[in-house]
Amino acid sequence: MAHGYESGRLNLPFVGIPTFAKSPLVTDWGAIAADVAVLGAPYDCGTQFRAGARFGPRGIREASTLFCFGHAGAYDHEDDTTYLENVQIVDIGDADIVHTDTIRSHAAIEEGVRAILAAGALPVVLGGDHSINIPCIEAFSDQPPIHIVQIDAHLDFVDERHGVTRGHGNPMRRAAEKPWVSGLTQLGIRNVSSTAREGFVAAREMGADILSVRQLRALGIEAVLARIPAGARYYLTIDIDGFDPSIAPGTGTPSHGGFLYYEGLELIAGLARRGQIVGIDLVEVAPDHDHAGVTSILAAQLLLNTLGRIFAAPAAG
């Protein structure tokens, strides 16, 4: 039956299933055919304070629909560039999470990331708390070496505390132990920390370069980028509490004095030009602590702009 409006499904932001950026949903992990595949990891049993990051993937996906109006790519007048033109993004749903079972939940996340890598796509994982980075990095065990770039308020370099080795305070220590991790750059670390002085000493001894927000501002973004190995394969892990709680209140462990949006974007854009970003996770978005939804919007906007810069950079090939 003919209708008076244009033919085809409009699929506008406020209708339908809110996959990430309203991208196609692929439930068969053996049939991923895309440049980017988004995986949800709604696990927050690794948190030590305020829970709620298990709802992060849903919040980020819903917020991401704000930026999708059916345009072919996204034009940025400042850069005079259309980003994400002809970049195929798919959403492969969530990893199976068994509440309170860390081992099974992490194994399911690792399985999802391995499926994305096997398909030759860029994995983008939506957390969840920062412990979900552990299985993400484990999924790279048969890949060439990676250098981890972390944006975070906290060092997350605890070896073991109260018998816990795979909580949200442990991921960077677990990563540093991996032979396929060539080094770490930890940016935004600040203020009173859950990591003792010994943790910072251990991190530096294991190859970490640690800078606070104030140190980064004093050095300048280009000088900070120059400290990161050039031409490397980067894994980017973004804890939303790396950003100031004035723009990212919806998180379990907010810390004042964080990055502003353009600081983060300029860092990431420079990183994309300096080497190849081969994996991303964004964690610790807890929508229930932010009823205006601005934290989820920040996460979605940052991820989409990050993907735009990755595929516009010469390293993307």
N, C-alpha and C positions, 0 to 999 in steps of 0.2 A: 504494500500500500504506500502510495507516494505521500510525502509530507511537504509542508511549506518551507522547512528549514533545510540547510545544506545537507547533502547526503553524507553518510558515514557517522561513526561514533565520535562525538567531540571529546569525550573523556576529560572534561574540565576538572580542575583541582578538587572541587567540592563534591564530586560524584565518584562512584566506583571504589575499587580496592586501592588503598594508599600504599602501593609498592614504592620503593625509593625512586623519586623523580618520575613517578607514573611509568616506570619502565616495565617491559614484559616480565611476567612471572615464569620462572623455569623451575619446575619441581623435580625434574629428572636431572640429577647431578652428573650423570654420564653423558648428557646432551647439552652442555654449556657451549654456546657458540657466540662469543661476544668479546669486546675489548675489556670490559669491566664487569665483574660479578660481585654483587653486594650480598653479604651473609649477615644475618642477625645472630647475636650471641647473648640472649637475654638471661644472663647469669649474674647474680650479685651476692652469692654466699661467701665471697671472699672479702666483703666489706667489714670494716672494724667499727664504724660509727653509724651513719644514717644509711639505711638500705633504700632501695627504689630504683637502682640502675637497671634492674631487670626489665623495666618498662621503657628504657632508653631507645631500643630499636624501633618500637612502635611510635614513640614520640618523634624521633628523627624522620622516620618515613612519612608520617603525616605532615610534618613541617616542610618536608622537601617538595610536597605537591604545590606549595606556594610559588615555586620557581618554574613551574612547567605549564605553559599555556599553548603547547603545540608548535612553538617556534622551531625552526631548523637551526639548532645551535643557540648560543646566547651572545649577543653583541655587547661588547664593553667599549664605550665611546672613549674612555681614557686611554686605553691601549690600541684603539682602532682595530680590534681583533674580534672575530666571531669564534667563541670557544665552544667546544663539544660538538662541532659540526662533523657529521658522519662518524661520531663515536658511538658504538653500540654498547649500551648499558643494560644489564639484566639484573633482576632481583631473584635470588635462589631461595628466599625464605629464611627460616631460622634453623640453627642446629638444634637437635633434640636436647633439652635440658632436663635433667632429673634433679629436682630440688634437694639440696644438701649433699648430693653425690658429686663431689668435685671431679673425681677421676673419670666417671662416665660422661659427665658434661663436657669436660675439657677434651676428652677423646672425640666426642661428636663435633666439636668446633674444629679440631685438627683435621678430621675427615673432610669437613666442608672446605677448608682452605686448600687441602691437598687436591680436591676435585677441581677447584678453580685453577690452581697452578697447572694441573694436568691438561686443562683445556687451553692453556696459553693465555688466560685472561689475568687482569690485575685484580687481586683480592682486596675488597674493601669490607672490613668487618665492623659492625655496629655493636658496641657493648651496651650493657653489661659493665661490670666493674673491671679494673685494670688487670685482674688475674687472667682474664681471657687472652691477654697478650701472650701468655706462656704457651698455650697450644698453637697459637698463630705462628710463633717463632719455631716451634717444634716441627711444624709442617714444612719448613724450609730446609730440613735436614739433608735432602738430596739435591738441593739447589746450589749454585755458586755462592760464595761468601756474601754476606750482607753487613752493612754498617747501619746501626740503629740510631735514628734521630728521634729524640723524645721531647715533646712539649708538655710540661707538667709543673705543678707547684711542688711536688714531692719527689724525692730521689727514687723511691720504690726499690731500694737495694738491700732490703733485709734478707739475711740468709735463712734464719729460722727464728720464730718467736712462738712460744707456747706450743711447740710441735708443729706449727703451721709453716709449710714451705711453698704453698701454691695459693696464697692469698693476694690481695691487691697491693700489699707492701713488698712482694717478692719478685715481680716480673723482670726487672732489670738485672737483678742478681742471677736469676735463672738464665737470662739471655746471655750474660757475660760468660757463663760457664760453657756455652755451646761452641764447639770448634768452628762452626760455619758463621759465627758472628765475629767480624773483624775488629769491631770497636763500637763505642757508644758516644754520642753527643747528647748531653742532657741539658735542656734549656728551660729557664723559667723557675728553677729550683730556688726556694726563698723561705725566709722567716723561720719561726719555730717549726721544727721538723719532727716527724715521727721516727726519723733515722738518726741514730747516735753518731757522734763524731767518727767512731770507728767505721761506720758504714761508708762515710765519705772517703776515708783513707783507703778502704778496701776497693771502692769503686775506681778511684784514680789508679790504684795499683793494678787493677784489671783492665785498664785501658780507657776509662771514661774521661771525657772533657766536660766539666760541669760549670755552667754559668747561670747566674740569677738574672732576673729581669733588669735590675739596675745595672748590672755589669754589661749586659747586652746593649742597653741604651747608651752606656758610656763608650763602648767600643764601636757601635754602629753595626747595622745588619751586614754590610759587605765584609767588614772585618771578621765578624762571627762566621759567616759562610766560608771565609778563607781558611778557617781552622778545621773545617770538615774535609776529609779526603776527597779530592777531585776525581771525577770519572768513576766513582764507586756505584754499587747497587745499594740503594737506601731502602730501609724499612722505616716508615714513618708511624710513630705511635703518638696519638694526641689524647691526652687527658684533658677534658674540658675545664678542669680546675686550674689548668695552666693560664686560662684567661681570667681577667678580673671578675669578681662576683657582681660588680655593677652591671656587667653584660652577660654573666653566666651564673646566676644564683642557683640554678637547678642542678645541684651536685651534692654528693655526700660529704665532701671535705673541702668546703670553700676556703680560699686563702687570699686575703686582700693584697694588693700590689701586683696583680697579674698583668698579662699582655692585653692589649686592645686588639680589635679585629684586624686592622691593617698591618700591625706589627707581625701578627701571625701569618697573614696572607703573604706579605713580602718575604718573610723567611722561607715559606714553602715554595713560593715562585722562584726564589733564588736557588733553592735546593733542586728543583726540577731542571733548572738550567745547568746545574753543576754536575749532575750525574743522572742516574735512572732510578726513579722511585718504583719499586717492584712490589710493594705491599703497604697497606694502610690499615690501622685500626683507630677508631675514635670511641673513647670510653667515658664512663662515669656521668653520663647525662641521666639525671633522675627527675623526670617531669613533675612528679608530685610535689617537689619542693619549689616549683616555679609555675604558678597558676596562670601567668601571662604567656607562657610558652616561649619566652625569648631565648632560653638556652637551647631548646630543640631547634629553633630557627637558626641560631648561630651555628650549630653543628651542621645542619643541612646546607646552609649557605657556604660554610667553609669547605665542606667536602666537595660540593659541586664546583666551586672555584678552584679547588686543588686539582680535581680531575681535568678541568679546563687547562690549567697551566701545565700539567703533565703531558697532555697530548698535543699541546702547542709548542712544547720545548723541542729543540733539535734532537735531544737524547731519545725522544719517543720513537724516532725513526719512522 
